[in-house]
Amino acid sequence: MSQTESRDEVARFLGKALESDYAIPDSYILELPQILRSLIETEDARLVGNKNSFSDWLTTAINSIRGKAIEALLSVALRQKNAGTEIEPWIFELIRARLELPDESPAIFALFGAKLRFLIHLFESKLKEWPNLLFPPDRPMHQSAALVAHFKYDQPWNAAIKIFPDFLNAALKTLEALQSEVENDEAKQNRRDFGSRLGTHIACYYWSGSFPNNTEGEATLDRFFAVASKSTRAALISQIASIWEKPAKETPDEKTLTRVMHIWERRFAQIVRALESDSDLIPEYDVELAESIDWLNCECFPFEWRFTHAKQAIGRLKKAPRSYRLLKAITEFGVLPIRLEAMLQLFRALLQKPSDELRWAIQFKDIAPVISLGFASDNPNIRQLTEECRDLLLRMGLTDFLNLGNENAE
């Protein structure tokens, strides 16, 4: 076994041992500082130069000896904190010394960025003293590595924007810089993942009231929408729908729900203004509009609000959006008498923008119950809506719907 392989095995073993619940003899603990310093400070061939594995600095870090040793170092700090003792000063000093080195690899910054909440838990007071340590503005590559890793792999935490008040602004600058780069498909995917996750973090900070005031939160969201690509913006709208569609264990706070709805209300108003100024811009916004329709499935928001915004979004589109989830909502909500008329209105709006994809997505067995309920309604407006939907279906060549509404005809 080579020296490099031996060092790698030692780093890996220490990481696993220190992460475990097993007690470690004091005699071994006393040797840890020297061993970890050696593993961390010795030159690591995997971190020399700009060896960025798979366009992801974190991947580079976790496959390096130094990266594994730093993870073991953080486990030492956690053991001390959990034992109720003060974390020994040498641990943070070693971290600070590495991050201040001009030739430290961006991969190590990515490792710390991905563990930002954990670092705050361990070293909050120290990080307040050194606010630029993890995200150095004078070292763009290192700052970018830490920011991208944090937003891709870590979760929002209010303490983060309090300790690092400028890091959302720095992240938006990083996204803007990345958008202008021409890279391979893997790098582009990495950028999209970073961008959509950054947007989700900003939105989460906004609806949880983490910004000093709503105006600052709205300005940050506006900047995200101004900087991000259309696919990244749409990914955020879709992600918000996914988050709030899940049933909550507790009833969400009304202020929080209001803020979430306000995100789309403001964004939709911005899109409308842009389209009224130049209708040819619809390709720039059509995916966002289409993804917003999924908010229809978020039962935590008032139904009338969801219906209104879904209808408005469909109305702005030139062609039918991907329709699986919308058709599913129409079939599920349409059998509820109180929601039947609204679902028929959405279905008619959708059918008025036909596409081959929509034609193949419509299943008779799913839609027929809604159409039958519409024809059986005592409300003439609902029957009229139903007839219009059936006629549009027939125009699309879906002849299975021909006899619906005529069952009693002689």
TALINNOR-V891618 format. One record per residue. N is the residue number from 1. RES is the residue in one small letter. SS is DSSP state (A for helix, B for strand, O for the rest). OMEGA is omega in degrees with one decimal (none if undefined). D_LAST is the distance of its C-alpha to the last C-alpha in Angstrom with 2 decimals. Layout:
BEGIN
N,RES,SS,OMEGA,D_LAST
N,RES,SS,OMEGA,D_LAST
END
This chain:
BEGIN
1,m,O,-179.4,89.53
2,s,O,179.1,90.28
3,q,A,178.9,91.32
4,t,A,179.6,88.01
5,e,A,178.7,86.07
6,s,A,179.6,88.29
7,r,A,179.2,87.72
8,d,A,179.6,83.98
9,e,A,178.3,84.05
10,v,A,-179.9,86.18
11,a,A,179.9,83.84
12,r,A,-179.7,80.83
13,f,A,179.9,82.59
14,l,A,179.2,83.75
15,g,A,-179.3,80.27
16,k,A,-178.3,78.76
17,a,A,-176.3,81.67
18,l,A,176.3,81.64
19,e,A,-176.2,77.88
20,s,O,178.4,78.20
21,d,O,-177.1,79.18
22,y,O,176.2,82.30
23,a,O,179.6,85.64
24,i,O,-178.8,87.90
25,p,O,-178.4,91.67
26,d,A,-178.8,93.65
27,s,A,177.1,95.85
28,y,A,-179.7,92.85
29,i,A,-178.6,91.54
30,l,A,-179.4,94.92
31,e,A,-175.3,94.54
32,l,A,-178.8,91.08
33,p,A,-177.9,92.26
34,q,A,-178.9,94.42
35,i,A,-177.3,91.88
36,l,A,176.7,89.01
37,r,A,-179.0,91.22
38,s,A,-179.4,92.21
39,l,A,-175.8,88.64
40,i,A,-172.5,87.49
41,e,A,179.4,90.49
42,t,O,-179.9,91.14
43,e,O,-177.8,89.74
44,d,O,-175.7,86.32
45,a,A,-178.6,85.60
46,r,A,-177.7,81.85
47,l,A,179.8,82.28
48,v,O,-179.9,84.76
49,g,O,-177.0,83.53
50,n,O,179.7,79.90
51,k,O,-176.0,78.35
52,n,O,-175.2,74.85
53,s,A,175.6,72.84
54,f,A,-179.4,69.26
55,s,A,-178.1,69.59
56,d,O,-176.7,69.70
57,w,A,-179.4,73.08
58,l,A,177.0,72.10
59,t,A,176.8,71.57
60,t,A,-175.5,75.07
61,a,A,-172.9,76.51
62,i,A,175.8,75.11
63,n,O,179.8,76.32
64,s,O,176.5,79.85
65,i,A,-178.9,82.78
66,r,A,179.2,83.36
67,g,A,178.6,79.74
68,k,A,-179.7,79.82
69,a,A,178.1,83.18
70,i,A,176.1,81.93
71,e,A,175.6,79.02
72,a,A,178.2,81.64
73,l,A,178.8,83.69
74,l,A,176.6,80.82
75,s,A,174.7,80.39
76,v,A,179.8,84.07
77,a,A,-179.6,83.49
78,l,A,177.2,80.51
79,r,A,-179.3,82.57
80,q,A,180.0,85.27
81,k,A,-179.7,82.90
82,n,A,178.0,81.14
83,a,O,178.6,84.57
84,g,O,178.7,85.26
85,t,O,178.4,88.03
86,e,O,176.8,88.44
87,i,O,-176.2,87.23
88,e,O,-174.3,90.39
89,p,A,-176.0,91.11
90,w,A,-177.4,91.72
91,i,A,179.3,88.02
92,f,A,179.7,86.85
93,e,A,177.1,89.99
94,l,A,177.4,89.22
95,i,A,-178.4,85.69
96,r,A,-179.3,87.01
97,a,A,179.5,89.69
98,r,A,-176.2,87.18
99,l,A,179.1,84.81
100,e,A,178.9,87.72
101,l,O,-178.7,88.91
102,p,O,-176.3,88.24
103,d,O,175.8,87.43
104,e,O,-177.5,85.13
105,s,O,172.6,81.92
106,p,A,-179.9,78.73
107,a,A,179.9,77.22
108,i,A,174.9,79.16
109,f,A,177.4,77.81
110,a,A,179.1,74.30
111,l,A,179.2,75.09
112,f,A,177.9,76.17
113,g,A,179.8,73.26
114,a,A,-179.0,70.78
115,k,O,-172.6,72.64
116,l,A,-179.7,73.07
117,r,A,178.7,71.86
118,f,A,178.9,74.12
119,l,A,177.6,77.06
120,i,A,177.5,76.53
121,h,A,-176.8,76.49
122,l,A,-166.9,79.80
123,f,A,-174.7,81.62
124,e,A,-176.8,80.07
125,s,A,179.6,83.42
126,k,A,-179.3,84.81
127,l,A,175.5,81.82
128,k,A,178.5,82.25
129,e,A,-175.7,85.81
130,w,O,-172.6,84.70
131,p,O,-178.9,81.41
132,n,O,-174.8,81.68
133,l,O,-176.6,82.59
134,l,O,-176.5,79.15
135,f,O,-173.1,77.76
136,p,O,-177.2,80.84
137,p,O,-179.4,80.07
138,d,O,177.7,83.03
139,r,O,-171.2,81.66
140,p,A,-178.1,78.19
141,m,A,-179.6,77.45
142,h,A,177.6,78.39
143,q,A,180.0,76.53
144,s,A,-179.8,73.40
145,a,A,-179.9,73.62
146,a,A,-178.0,73.83
147,l,A,-178.5,71.03
148,v,A,-179.7,68.57
149,a,A,-180.0,69.25
150,h,A,-174.5,68.92
151,f,A,177.6,65.56
152,k,A,-167.5,64.15
153,y,A,-179.1,65.38
154,d,O,-177.7,66.31
155,q,O,176.5,64.43
156,p,O,175.2,64.81
157,w,O,-174.0,67.48
158,n,A,-178.1,68.68
159,a,A,-176.4,72.31
160,a,A,-176.8,71.91
161,i,A,174.0,71.41
162,k,A,179.9,74.15
163,i,A,-179.4,76.70
164,f,O,-172.6,75.64
165,p,O,-177.0,74.50
166,d,O,-169.7,74.38
167,f,A,172.8,72.61
168,l,A,176.9,69.08
169,n,A,178.5,70.56
170,a,A,179.6,72.35
171,a,A,177.8,69.18
172,l,A,175.2,67.33
173,k,A,178.0,70.27
174,t,A,178.4,70.06
175,l,A,179.4,66.36
176,e,A,179.5,67.10
177,a,A,-179.5,69.87
178,l,A,-178.6,67.75
179,q,A,-176.1,64.96
180,s,O,-177.5,67.43
181,e,O,174.9,68.56
182,v,O,-173.6,67.30
183,e,O,177.2,67.14
184,n,O,-175.2,65.58
185,d,A,-179.2,62.11
186,e,A,178.6,63.58
187,a,A,178.8,65.44
188,k,A,177.7,62.38
189,q,A,177.3,60.39
190,n,A,179.6,63.32
191,r,A,179.0,63.27
192,r,A,179.1,59.53
193,d,A,178.3,59.94
194,f,A,-176.8,62.88
195,g,A,-178.2,61.13
196,s,A,177.4,57.96
197,r,A,175.9,60.05
198,l,A,178.3,62.35
199,g,A,179.0,59.42
200,t,A,177.2,58.18
201,h,A,-179.0,61.68
202,i,A,179.1,61.96
203,a,A,179.1,58.58
204,c,A,177.1,59.60
205,y,A,-179.3,62.92
206,y,A,-174.9,61.16
207,w,A,177.0,58.62
208,s,O,176.7,61.29
209,g,O,-176.3,63.60
210,s,O,178.4,66.34
211,f,O,178.6,67.29
212,p,O,177.2,69.93
213,n,O,-177.6,67.27
214,n,A,-178.5,63.68
215,t,A,179.4,64.94
216,e,A,177.9,66.81
217,g,A,179.2,63.85
218,e,A,179.1,61.54
219,a,A,179.1,64.16
220,t,A,175.9,64.38
221,l,A,179.3,60.62
222,d,A,-179.7,60.65
223,r,A,176.2,63.38
224,f,A,-178.4,61.47
225,f,A,178.9,58.45
226,a,A,-174.5,60.88
227,v,A,-171.2,62.65
228,a,O,174.7,59.98
229,s,O,-177.4,57.96
230,k,A,179.0,54.24
231,s,A,178.3,53.45
232,t,A,177.4,55.88
233,r,A,-179.8,54.43
234,a,A,178.8,50.92
235,a,A,177.4,52.27
236,l,A,-179.6,53.64
237,i,A,178.1,50.36
238,s,A,-178.0,48.64
239,q,A,178.3,51.47
240,i,A,177.8,51.29
241,a,A,-179.4,47.57
242,s,A,-179.5,48.44
243,i,A,-172.6,51.27
244,w,A,174.7,49.33
245,e,A,-177.7,46.11
246,k,O,179.1,48.08
247,p,O,-179.8,48.01
248,a,O,177.2,51.38
249,k,O,178.2,53.48
250,e,O,178.5,54.48
251,t,O,-178.7,52.75
252,p,O,177.8,53.85
253,d,O,-177.0,56.15
254,e,A,178.8,54.45
255,k,A,178.9,57.09
256,t,A,179.7,56.46
257,l,A,178.8,52.69
258,t,A,179.1,53.34
259,r,A,179.4,55.66
260,v,A,179.9,53.20
261,m,A,-178.5,50.47
262,h,A,177.5,53.12
263,i,A,-179.2,53.81
264,w,A,178.5,50.40
265,e,A,179.9,50.35
266,r,A,-178.4,53.64
267,r,A,179.0,52.74
268,f,A,178.4,49.42
269,a,A,177.7,51.30
270,q,A,179.1,53.82
271,i,A,179.4,51.16
272,v,A,179.2,49.47
273,r,A,179.8,52.88
274,a,A,-178.0,53.60
275,l,A,176.6,50.30
276,e,A,176.5,50.68
277,s,A,-178.9,54.11
278,d,O,-176.2,52.96
279,s,A,178.9,49.30
280,d,A,-179.2,50.53
281,l,A,-175.3,51.68
282,i,A,177.4,48.21
283,p,A,179.2,49.15
284,e,A,-173.4,51.96
285,y,A,-172.1,49.69
286,d,A,-178.6,46.25
287,v,A,175.3,47.02
288,e,A,-179.8,48.24
289,l,A,-179.3,45.11
290,a,A,-179.1,42.93
291,e,A,-178.5,44.99
292,s,A,-179.5,44.84
293,i,A,178.7,41.09
294,d,A,176.9,42.05
295,w,A,177.1,43.56
296,l,A,-176.9,40.03
297,n,A,-177.6,40.58
298,c,O,-174.4,43.82
299,e,O,179.2,42.93
300,c,O,178.2,46.45
301,f,O,-179.9,45.67
302,p,O,-176.5,43.59
303,f,A,-178.2,39.90
304,e,A,178.0,39.68
305,w,A,-179.3,42.67
306,r,A,-179.5,41.17
307,f,A,-177.5,37.83
308,t,A,-177.0,39.63
309,h,A,175.4,41.98
310,a,A,179.8,39.39
311,k,A,179.2,37.29
312,q,A,-179.8,40.48
313,a,A,178.4,41.54
314,i,A,-179.1,38.28
315,g,A,-178.7,38.49
316,r,A,-177.8,41.98
317,l,O,178.6,41.11
318,k,O,177.8,40.49
319,k,O,-177.6,38.56
320,a,O,176.5,36.67
321,p,O,170.4,39.14
322,r,O,-161.3,39.23
323,s,O,-173.5,36.12
324,y,A,-175.4,36.31
325,r,A,177.5,37.71
326,l,A,177.6,35.58
327,l,A,177.5,32.34
328,k,A,178.3,33.72
329,a,A,-179.8,34.37
330,i,A,-179.4,30.90
331,t,A,-179.0,29.35
332,e,A,-178.2,31.93
333,f,A,-174.7,32.04
334,g,O,179.0,28.38
335,v,O,174.8,27.42
336,l,O,-174.7,29.87
337,p,A,-176.5,28.21
338,i,A,-178.0,31.39
339,r,A,-175.1,31.37
340,l,A,-176.5,27.71
341,e,A,-179.9,27.92
342,a,A,-178.9,31.20
343,m,A,176.6,29.98
344,l,A,176.3,26.98
345,q,A,178.2,29.54
346,l,A,-178.9,31.73
347,f,A,178.1,28.96
348,r,A,179.2,28.00
349,a,A,179.5,31.74
350,l,A,-177.5,32.14
351,l,A,178.5,29.26
352,q,O,176.9,30.79
353,k,O,-172.1,33.83
354,p,O,174.6,32.44
355,s,O,178.4,34.70
356,d,A,179.6,34.61
357,e,A,179.4,35.86
358,l,A,-178.2,33.06
359,r,A,-178.8,30.43
360,w,A,-178.8,31.93
361,a,A,-177.2,32.43
362,i,O,179.5,28.79
363,q,O,-176.7,27.41
364,f,A,-175.6,23.73
365,k,A,180.0,24.66
366,d,A,-174.2,26.75
367,i,A,-175.7,24.66
368,a,A,179.9,21.16
369,p,A,179.6,22.14
370,v,A,179.2,23.33
371,i,A,179.8,20.25
372,s,A,177.4,18.02
373,l,A,178.5,20.53
374,g,A,179.1,20.47
375,f,A,-178.2,16.77
376,a,A,-175.8,17.29
377,s,O,174.9,20.38
378,d,O,-177.0,21.14
379,n,O,-178.0,23.22
380,p,A,178.6,21.75
381,n,A,179.2,24.36
382,i,A,179.3,23.27
383,r,A,178.6,19.59
384,q,A,177.3,20.93
385,l,A,-178.1,23.28
386,t,A,179.4,20.66
387,e,A,178.6,18.56
388,e,A,177.8,21.87
389,c,A,180.0,22.79
390,r,A,-178.9,19.64
391,d,A,177.8,20.18
392,l,A,176.6,23.81
393,l,A,179.7,23.05
394,l,A,177.6,20.98
395,r,A,177.5,23.91
396,m,O,178.8,26.15
397,g,O,-179.3,24.30
398,l,O,-171.4,22.90
399,t,A,177.1,19.60
400,d,A,-177.2,19.08
401,f,A,-172.5,17.81
402,l,O,-173.1,15.02
403,n,O,177.8,12.09
404,l,O,-177.9,13.86
405,g,O,180.0,12.34
406,n,O,-173.0,8.74
407,e,O,-175.4,8.65
408,n,O,-178.8,6.44
409,a,O,-179.7,3.84
410,e,O,none,0.00
END
